[in-house]
C-alpha cells in the first residue's frame, strides 16, 4: 500500500480518521490533531463531541484547534 498523507487517508477512510482524532486528543498530540483536521470539514455533532472529549481530558490547546476547525451547518 502506498504511504498516504493524513489528509489523503482521512478522505479514504473517515472512520479511521475519527478514531485517529480521538486517540490524538486523549494522548494530547496537538500536532497530530492539526494534521488530521487539515482540509477536513467536520459536521457539528462530530465537532462538539471532539471538543467535549478534549475538555474532559483537560487539553485546552486541542480544544482551541477544534473550535477553529470548519464545520458543516
N, CA, C and O atoms as a GROMACS GRO file, in nm:
protein
  292
    1UNK      N    1   0.084  -0.118   0.000
    1UNK     CA    2   0.000   0.000   0.000
    1UNK      C    3   0.088   0.124   0.000
    1UNK      O    4   0.193   0.127   0.066
    2UNK      N    5   0.048   0.224  -0.072
    2UNK     CA    6   0.124   0.348  -0.080
    2UNK      C    7   0.114   0.424   0.053
    2UNK      O    8   0.016   0.412   0.126
    3UNK      N    9   0.217   0.501   0.081
    3UNK     CA   10   0.214   0.585   0.201
    3UNK      C   11   0.125   0.705   0.172
    3UNK      O   12   0.148   0.778   0.075
    4UNK      N   13   0.026   0.725   0.255
    4UNK     CA   14  -0.069   0.834   0.236
    4UNK      C   15  -0.044   0.941   0.340
    4UNK      O   16  -0.003   0.913   0.453
    5UNK      N   17  -0.071   1.064   0.301
    5UNK     CA   18  -0.065   1.173   0.398
    5UNK      C   19  -0.188   1.160   0.487
    5UNK      O   20  -0.285   1.094   0.449
    6UNK      N   21  -0.187   1.222   0.605
    6UNK     CA   22  -0.306   1.215   0.692
    6UNK      C   23  -0.432   1.264   0.620
    6UNK      O   24  -0.540   1.209   0.642
    7UNK      N   25  -0.419   1.366   0.536
    7UNK     CA   26  -0.534   1.420   0.465
    7UNK      C   27  -0.588   1.320   0.364
    7UNK      O   28  -0.709   1.301   0.354
    8UNK      N   29  -0.499   1.256   0.288
    8UNK     CA   30  -0.543   1.156   0.190
    8UNK      C   31  -0.608   1.038   0.260
    8UNK      O   32  -0.712   0.988   0.216
    9UNK      N   33  -0.550   0.993   0.369
    9UNK     CA   34  -0.604   0.880   0.443
    9UNK      C   35  -0.742   0.914   0.500
    9UNK      O   36  -0.832   0.831   0.498
   10UNK      N   37  -0.758   1.036   0.549
   10UNK     CA   38  -0.886   1.077   0.607
   10UNK      C   39  -0.996   1.077   0.502
   10UNK      O   40  -1.109   1.039   0.531
   11UNK      N   41  -0.963   1.118   0.381
   11UNK     CA   42  -1.063   1.119   0.275
   11UNK      C   43  -1.102   0.978   0.234
   11UNK      O   44  -1.216   0.954   0.194
   12UNK      N   45  -1.008   0.884   0.243
   12UNK     CA   46  -1.034   0.747   0.203
   12UNK      C   47  -1.103   0.668   0.314
   12UNK      O   48  -1.175   0.572   0.285
   13UNK      N   49  -1.082   0.705   0.438
   13UNK     CA   50  -1.136   0.628   0.549
   13UNK      C   51  -1.177   0.721   0.663
   13UNK      O   52  -1.101   0.738   0.758
   14UNK      N   53  -1.296   0.781   0.655
   14UNK     CA   54  -1.337   0.876   0.759
   14UNK      C   55  -1.351   0.816   0.898
   14UNK      O   56  -1.333   0.886   0.997
   15UNK      N   57  -1.383   0.687   0.907
   15UNK     CA   58  -1.394   0.623   1.039
   15UNK      C   59  -1.256   0.615   1.104
   15UNK      O   60  -1.242   0.643   1.223
   16UNK      N   61  -1.156   0.577   1.027
   16UNK     CA   62  -1.020   0.572   1.081
   16UNK      C   63  -0.973   0.711   1.120
   16UNK      O   64  -0.902   0.726   1.219
   17UNK      N   65  -1.012   0.812   1.044
   17UNK     CA   66  -0.974   0.949   1.077
   17UNK      C   67  -1.034   0.990   1.211
   17UNK      O   68  -0.966   1.053   1.292
   18UNK      N   69  -1.160   0.955   1.234
   18UNK     CA   70  -1.225   0.989   1.360
   18UNK      C   71  -1.157   0.917   1.476
   18UNK      O   72  -1.134   0.976   1.581
   19UNK      N   73  -1.125   0.789   1.456
   19UNK     CA   74  -1.054   0.713   1.558
   19UNK      C   75  -0.917   0.776   1.586
   19UNK      O   76  -0.875   0.786   1.701
   20UNK      N   77  -0.849   0.817   1.481
   20UNK     CA   78  -0.719   0.881   1.497
   20UNK      C   79  -0.729   1.011   1.572
   20UNK      O   80  -0.646   1.041   1.658
   21UNK      N   81  -0.833   1.090   1.540
   21UNK     CA   82  -0.854   1.215   1.612
   21UNK      C   83  -0.880   1.190   1.760
   21UNK      O   84  -0.824   1.258   1.846
   22UNK      N   85  -0.963   1.094   1.790
   22UNK     CA   86  -0.993   1.063   1.930
   22UNK      C   87  -0.867   1.023   2.006
   22UNK      O   88  -0.843   1.070   2.117
   23UNK      N   89  -0.787   0.936   1.946
   23UNK     CA   90  -0.663   0.891   2.011
   23UNK      C   91  -0.566   1.007   2.030
   23UNK      O   92  -0.506   1.020   2.136
   24UNK      N   93  -0.552   1.091   1.929
   24UNK     CA   94  -0.460   1.205   1.938
   24UNK      C   95  -0.506   1.303   2.046
   24UNK      O   96  -0.423   1.360   2.118
   25UNK      N   97  -0.636   1.323   2.057
   25UNK     CA   98  -0.689   1.413   2.160
   25UNK      C   99  -0.659   1.359   2.299
   25UNK      O  100  -0.605   1.430   2.384
   26UNK      N  101  -0.692   1.234   2.322
   26UNK     CA  102  -0.670   1.173   2.453
   26UNK      C  103  -0.522   1.174   2.490
   26UNK      O  104  -0.487   1.193   2.606
   27UNK      N  105  -0.435   1.153   2.390
   27UNK     CA  106  -0.291   1.150   2.414
   27UNK      C  107  -0.228   1.288   2.417
   27UNK      O  108  -0.108   1.301   2.441
   28UNK      N  109  -0.306   1.392   2.392
   28UNK     CA  110  -0.255   1.529   2.395
   28UNK      C  111  -0.163   1.563   2.279
   28UNK      O  112  -0.073   1.646   2.294
   29UNK      N  113  -0.183   1.500   2.165
   29UNK     CA  114  -0.097   1.520   2.048
   29UNK      C  115  -0.155   1.629   1.958
   29UNK      O  116  -0.217   1.601   1.856
   30UNK      N  117  -0.133   1.754   1.997
   30UNK     CA  118  -0.190   1.868   1.925
   30UNK      C  119  -0.144   1.872   1.779
   30UNK      O  120  -0.223   1.902   1.690
   31UNK      N  121  -0.018   1.842   1.755
   31UNK     CA  122   0.033   1.844   1.617
   31UNK      C  123  -0.040   1.742   1.531
   31UNK      O  124  -0.075   1.770   1.416
   32UNK      N  125  -0.062   1.623   1.585
   32UNK     CA  126  -0.133   1.517   1.511
   32UNK      C  127  -0.278   1.557   1.488
   32UNK      O  128  -0.332   1.531   1.380
   33UNK      N  129  -0.343   1.618   1.586
   33UNK     CA  130  -0.480   1.665   1.569
   33UNK      C  131  -0.485   1.765   1.455
   33UNK      O  132  -0.573   1.758   1.369
   34UNK      N  133  -0.391   1.857   1.453
   34UNK     CA  134  -0.387   1.958   1.347
   34UNK      C  135  -0.370   1.892   1.210
   34UNK      O  136  -0.434   1.932   1.114
   35UNK      N  137  -0.284   1.790   1.201
   35UNK     CA  138  -0.265   1.718   1.075
   35UNK      C  139  -0.393   1.649   1.031
   35UNK      O  140  -0.431   1.655   0.914
   36UNK      N  141  -0.460   1.585   1.124
   36UNK     CA  142  -0.582   1.511   1.090
   36UNK      C  143  -0.698   1.603   1.054
   36UNK      O  144  -0.788   1.563   0.981
   37UNK      N  145  -0.695   1.725   1.105
   37UNK     CA  146  -0.800   1.822   1.073
   37UNK      C  147  -0.775   1.894   0.942
   37UNK      O  148  -0.867   1.957   0.888
   38UNK      N  149  -0.654   1.887   0.889
   38UNK     CA  150  -0.619   1.959   0.766
   38UNK      C  151  -0.715   1.923   0.654
   38UNK      O  152  -0.735   1.805   0.623
   39UNK      N  153  -0.772   2.023   0.595
   39UNK     CA  154  -0.864   2.008   0.482
   39UNK      C  155  -0.986   1.924   0.513
   39UNK      O  156  -1.048   1.869   0.422
   40UNK      N  157  -1.022   1.914   0.640
   40UNK     CA  158  -1.142   1.839   0.680
   40UNK      C  159  -1.250   1.937   0.723
   40UNK      O  160  -1.221   2.043   0.780
   41UNK      N  161  -1.372   1.900   0.697
   41UNK     CA  162  -1.487   1.975   0.747
   41UNK      C  163  -1.570   1.877   0.828
   41UNK      O  164  -1.628   1.783   0.773
   42UNK      N  165  -1.574   1.899   0.957
   42UNK     CA  166  -1.649   1.812   1.048
   42UNK      C  167  -1.796   1.852   1.045
   42UNK      O  168  -1.829   1.966   1.014
   43UNK      N  169  -1.883   1.759   1.077
   43UNK     CA  170  -2.021   1.803   1.098
   43UNK      C  171  -2.030   1.850   1.243
   43UNK      O  172  -1.942   1.821   1.324
   44UNK      N  173  -2.135   1.922   1.275
   44UNK     CA  174  -2.146   1.985   1.408
   44UNK      C  175  -2.144   1.882   1.521
   44UNK      O  176  -2.087   1.908   1.627
   45UNK      N  177  -2.204   1.767   1.499
   45UNK     CA  178  -2.207   1.664   1.604
   45UNK      C  179  -2.066   1.611   1.631
   45UNK      O  180  -2.026   1.595   1.747
   46UNK      N  181  -1.991   1.582   1.524
   46UNK     CA  182  -1.852   1.536   1.540
   46UNK      C  183  -1.770   1.641   1.614
   46UNK      O  184  -1.698   1.611   1.709
   47UNK      N  185  -1.784   1.765   1.570
   47UNK     CA  186  -1.705   1.873   1.628
   47UNK      C  187  -1.735   1.889   1.777
   47UNK      O  188  -1.643   1.901   1.858
   48UNK      N  189  -1.862   1.890   1.812
   48UNK     CA  190  -1.896   1.908   1.954
   48UNK      C  191  -1.849   1.790   2.038
   48UNK      O  192  -1.805   1.807   2.151
   49UNK      N  193  -1.858   1.669   1.982
   49UNK     CA  194  -1.809   1.551   2.053
   49UNK      C  195  -1.658   1.561   2.078
   49UNK      O  196  -1.612   1.536   2.189
   50UNK      N  197  -1.583   1.597   1.975
   50UNK     CA  198  -1.437   1.605   1.989
   50UNK      C  199  -1.396   1.716   2.085
   50UNK      O  200  -1.301   1.700   2.162
   51UNK      N  201  -1.467   1.828   2.082
   51UNK     CA  202  -1.439   1.937   2.177
   51UNK      C  203  -1.465   1.890   2.320
   51UNK      O  204  -1.385   1.915   2.410
   52UNK      N  205  -1.576   1.821   2.339
   52UNK     CA  206  -1.608   1.769   2.472
   52UNK      C  207  -1.502   1.669   2.519
   52UNK      O  208  -1.462   1.670   2.636
   53UNK      N  209  -1.457   1.584   2.428
   53UNK     CA  210  -1.352   1.488   2.462
   53UNK      C  211  -1.224   1.560   2.505
   53UNK      O  212  -1.160   1.521   2.603
   54UNK      N  213  -1.187   1.664   2.433
   54UNK     CA  214  -1.067   1.741   2.467
   54UNK      C  215  -1.084   1.812   2.601
   54UNK      O  216  -0.991   1.818   2.681
   55UNK      N  217  -1.204   1.865   2.626
   55UNK     CA  218  -1.230   1.932   2.754
   55UNK      C  219  -1.222   1.832   2.870
   55UNK      O  220  -1.164   1.862   2.975
   56UNK      N  221  -1.281   1.715   2.852
   56UNK     CA  222  -1.279   1.613   2.957
   56UNK      C  223  -1.137   1.565   2.988
   56UNK      O  224  -1.108   1.523   3.100
   57UNK      N  225  -1.050   1.572   2.888
   57UNK     CA  226  -0.911   1.529   2.906
   57UNK      C  227  -0.819   1.646   2.937
   57UNK      O  228  -0.696   1.631   2.937
   58UNK      N  229  -0.878   1.764   2.964
   58UNK     CA  230  -0.803   1.884   3.002
   58UNK      C  231  -0.692   1.917   2.901
   58UNK      O  232  -0.575   1.927   2.936
   59UNK      N  233  -0.734   1.934   2.775
   59UNK     CA  234  -0.641   1.965   2.665
   59UNK      C  235  -0.684   2.097   2.600
   59UNK      O  236  -0.737   2.096   2.489
   60UNK      N  237  -0.662   2.212   2.668
   60UNK     CA  238  -0.711   2.340   2.616
   60UNK      C  239  -0.654   2.378   2.478
   60UNK      O  240  -0.724   2.442   2.399
   61UNK      N  241  -0.531   2.341   2.450
   61UNK     CA  242  -0.474   2.373   2.319
   61UNK      C  243  -0.551   2.300   2.209
   61UNK      O  244  -0.575   2.355   2.102
   62UNK      N  245  -0.588   2.176   2.235
   62UNK     CA  246  -0.662   2.097   2.137
   62UNK      C  247  -0.806   2.147   2.127
   62UNK      O  248  -0.864   2.145   2.018
   63UNK      N  249  -0.865   2.190   2.238
   63UNK     CA  250  -0.999   2.249   2.234
   63UNK      C  251  -0.999   2.366   2.138
   63UNK      O  252  -1.090   2.380   2.056
   64UNK      N  253  -0.899   2.451   2.146
   64UNK     CA  254  -0.890   2.569   2.058
   64UNK      C  255  -0.877   2.526   1.912
   64UNK      O  256  -0.942   2.584   1.825
   65UNK      N  257  -0.793   2.426   1.884
   65UNK     CA  258  -0.779   2.376   1.746
   65UNK      C  259  -0.914   2.328   1.693
   65UNK      O  260  -0.951   2.358   1.580
   66UNK      N  261  -0.986   2.256   1.775
   66UNK     CA  262  -1.115   2.202   1.732
   66UNK      C  263  -1.220   2.312   1.715
   66UNK      O  264  -1.300   2.308   1.622
   67UNK      N  265  -1.220   2.409   1.804
   67UNK     CA  266  -1.314   2.520   1.791
   67UNK      C  267  -1.290   2.599   1.662
   67UNK      O  268  -1.384   2.652   1.603
   68UNK      N  269  -1.165   2.607   1.620
   68UNK     CA  270  -1.131   2.681   1.499
   68UNK      C  271  -1.151   2.601   1.370
   68UNK      O  272  -1.144   2.656   1.261
   69UNK      N  273  -1.175   2.470   1.384
   69UNK     CA  274  -1.193   2.385   1.266
   69UNK      C  275  -1.327   2.416   1.199
   69UNK      O  276  -1.426   2.443   1.267
   70UNK      N  277  -1.330   2.411   1.067
   70UNK     CA  278  -1.457   2.436   0.997
   70UNK      C  279  -1.556   2.323   1.021
   70UNK      O  280  -1.517   2.208   1.041
   71UNK      N  281  -1.683   2.356   1.018
   71UNK     CA  282  -1.787   2.257   1.038
   71UNK      C  283  -1.902   2.281   0.942
   71UNK      O  284  -1.931   2.395   0.904
   72UNK      N  285  -1.967   2.173   0.904
   72UNK     CA  286  -2.087   2.181   0.821
   72UNK      C  287  -2.203   2.227   0.909
   72UNK      O  288  -2.216   2.181   1.023
   73UNK      N  289  -2.286   2.315   0.858
   73UNK     CA  290  -2.402   2.360   0.938
   73UNK      C  291  -2.504   2.250   0.955
   73UNK      O  292  -2.607   2.271   1.019
   0.00000   0.00000   0.00000
